[in-house]
Amino acid sequence: MVPVTWYLWLAAILFTIGLSGVLLKRNALIVMMSVELMLNAANLTFLAFARQSGNIGGHAIAFFVIAVAAAEAAVGLAIVIAIYRTRGDVNVDEVRALHE
Amino acid sequence: MQAELVLFWIFAVPLVLTALGVLIARSPVYAAMNLVAAFFCLAGIYVLLTAHLIAFMQILVYAGAVMVLFLFVIMLLSLGDEHLQPERRRVMQYVGVGGALGLLSVLVAAISRLPDQAMGPLANPDRFGTVKAVGQVLYTQFLLPFEVTSLLLLVAIVGAVVVAKERI
């Protein structure tokens, strides 16, 4: 049997890759893809602990995470389209109208 | 169970490689394709964890619906070739990646403190993670969050149309 810690390590690596993507990439689309990676890492942790404890509640939480991620992707991509329409660019460093 | 170990590595190694591919890919389309591959590998990992319903939803919702949405937006934006050039890096970005690696070390330290117990056999292995089992929990214990999720999706649909449409 694969110990639960291996799944947790895998989730930690996946979360770190996603976080690095959010911090390193400047294209808003790839930043959102990295956020999806981080959400999936959280899901993997939920499912690993659900499998270890035999508690099916973790599966329900993973279900809700997927639903929220779908909603987040729809709204986030709509915002990306709106930004592209007004600025002609999707570089997250250039979008600082509220900051200035 | 040697087969589970082999399958874990078969899915885990491509998962990490394709996830890194999202970061390394030069064009957003390649990044999206890497992400689809990563989601498929992750679905395999979910099956290893006897989460069959979530594995199917992973493929249907993530690899299917969400990634099609991403590819459609990439197509709509039609970014020019200047976006394929290597980006100008700032010092703060490298500091951020260093912070992410620091988080990884903290997580690994926390995980290695856990008692390294192998996952025992399930009490009811043929009913764990199936549509029936998860559905039963969703409609009893998690009924209110389940209904609120439908409201959330409705708000997301309306919000996406309002934000993205030029003229309502």
Contacts between the chains, C-beta under 8 A, distances in Angstrom:
chain1	res1	chain2	res2	distance
A	1	B	1	5.3
A	1	B	4	6.3
A	1	B	118	4.5
A	1	B	119	5.5
A	2	B	4	5.5
A	2	B	5	5.9
A	2	B	8	4.9
A	2	B	48	7.2
A	2	B	118	7.9
A	2	B	119	7.3
A	3	B	116	5.6
A	3	B	117	6.9
A	3	B	118	5.2
A	3	B	119	6.9
A	4	B	114	7.7
A	4	B	117	7.2
A	4	B	118	8.0
A	4	B	119	5.5
A	5	B	111	5.4
A	5	B	112	7.1
A	5	B	114	5.8
A	5	B	116	5.7
A	6	B	8	6.7
A	6	B	12	7.9
A	7	B	45	7.2
A	7	B	49	6.9
A	8	B	111	4.6
A	8	B	114	7.4
A	9	B	108	6.5
A	9	B	111	6.0
A	10	B	12	5.4
A	10	B	15	7.1
A	10	B	16	7.5
A	10	B	45	7.2
A	12	B	104	5.9
A	12	B	107	4.0
A	12	B	108	6.0
A	12	B	111	6.5
A	13	B	16	5.8
A	13	B	19	8.0
A	13	B	104	7.0
A	14	B	15	7.1
A	14	B	16	7.3
A	14	B	19	5.8
A	15	B	103	7.8
A	15	B	104	7.9
A	15	B	107	7.3
A	16	B	100	5.2
A	16	B	101	6.7
A	16	B	103	6.3
A	16	B	104	4.1
A	16	B	107	7.6
A	17	B	16	7.4
A	17	B	19	4.6
A	17	B	20	6.1
A	17	B	22	7.6
A	17	B	23	6.6
A	18	B	19	7.5
A	19	B	100	4.3
A	19	B	103	6.6
A	20	B	23	6.4
A	20	B	96	7.6
A	20	B	97	4.9
A	20	B	100	4.6
A	20	B	101	7.9
A	21	B	22	6.2
A	21	B	23	5.0
A	23	B	93	6.0
A	23	B	96	3.3
A	23	B	97	5.9
A	23	B	99	7.5
A	23	B	100	6.3
A	24	B	23	6.6
A	24	B	89	7.9
A	24	B	93	5.3
A	24	B	96	7.0
A	24	B	97	5.7
A	25	B	23	6.8
A	25	B	87	7.5
A	26	B	87	5.3
A	27	B	28	6.1
A	27	B	83	6.7
A	27	B	87	8.0
A	29	B	28	4.9
A	29	B	31	7.7
A	29	B	70	6.7
A	29	B	73	6.6
A	29	B	74	6.3
A	29	B	77	7.7
A	30	B	22	6.9
A	30	B	23	7.8
A	30	B	25	7.9
A	30	B	28	6.0
A	30	B	31	5.2
A	32	B	70	7.6
A	33	B	22	5.6
A	33	B	31	5.8
A	33	B	32	6.8
A	33	B	35	5.1
A	33	B	70	6.8
A	34	B	22	6.7
A	34	B	23	7.5
A	36	B	35	6.9
A	36	B	62	7.3
A	36	B	66	7.0
A	37	B	19	5.8
A	37	B	22	6.7
A	37	B	35	7.3
A	37	B	38	7.1
A	40	B	38	7.8
A	40	B	39	7.2
A	40	B	42	5.7
A	40	B	58	8.0
A	40	B	62	7.5
A	43	B	54	7.4
A	44	B	42	6.8
A	44	B	45	6.6
A	44	B	46	7.7
A	47	B	46	5.9
A	47	B	49	4.8
A	47	B	51	4.7
A	47	B	54	6.3
A	48	B	49	6.1
A	50	B	49	7.5
A	50	B	51	7.1
A	51	B	49	4.4
A	51	B	50	6.1
A	51	B	51	7.2
A	51	B	119	5.9
A	51	B	122	7.8
A	51	B	128	8.0
A	52	B	117	7.8
A	52	B	119	5.1
A	54	B	122	5.6
A	54	B	123	5.9
A	54	B	128	7.1
A	56	B	128	6.7
A	56	B	129	7.1
A	56	B	133	5.5
A	56	B	134	6.3
A	56	B	137	5.1
A	57	B	137	6.4
A	57	B	141	6.9
A	57	B	142	7.6
A	59	B	51	5.7
A	59	B	53	6.8
A	59	B	54	5.7
A	59	B	129	5.9
A	59	B	133	7.8
A	59	B	134	4.8
A	59	B	137	7.2
A	60	B	134	6.5
A	60	B	137	5.1
A	60	B	138	5.4
A	60	B	141	7.3
A	60	B	142	4.6
A	60	B	145	7.9
A	62	B	51	7.1
A	62	B	54	5.0
A	63	B	53	7.8
A	63	B	54	6.7
A	63	B	57	6.9
A	63	B	134	6.9
A	63	B	138	6.7
A	64	B	142	7.7
A	64	B	145	5.9
A	64	B	146	7.9
A	64	B	149	6.0
A	66	B	54	7.5
A	66	B	57	5.6
A	66	B	58	7.2
A	66	B	61	5.4
A	66	B	62	7.0
A	67	B	149	4.8
A	67	B	152	7.0
A	67	B	153	6.6
A	68	B	149	7.6
A	68	B	152	6.8
A	69	B	62	7.5
A	69	B	66	7.1
A	70	B	61	5.7
A	70	B	65	6.6
A	70	B	66	5.8
A	70	B	153	7.3
A	70	B	156	7.7
A	71	B	152	5.5
A	71	B	153	5.7
A	71	B	155	7.6
A	71	B	156	3.5
A	72	B	156	7.8
A	73	B	66	4.8
A	73	B	69	5.8
A	73	B	70	7.3
A	74	B	69	6.7
A	74	B	156	5.0
A	74	B	157	7.0
A	74	B	159	7.8
A	74	B	160	4.4
A	75	B	156	5.4
A	75	B	159	5.1
A	75	B	160	5.4
A	75	B	163	6.9
A	77	B	69	5.9
A	77	B	70	7.0
A	77	B	73	4.7
A	77	B	160	7.5
A	77	B	164	7.8
A	78	B	159	7.1
A	78	B	160	4.0
A	78	B	161	7.6
A	78	B	163	4.1
A	78	B	164	3.8
A	79	B	163	5.7
A	80	B	73	6.3
A	80	B	77	7.6
A	81	B	73	6.3
A	81	B	76	6.5
A	81	B	77	7.3
A	81	B	163	7.8
A	81	B	164	4.7
A	82	B	163	5.3
A	82	B	164	6.0
A	84	B	77	5.3
A	85	B	166	6.9
A	90	B	77	6.5
A	90	B	79	7.0
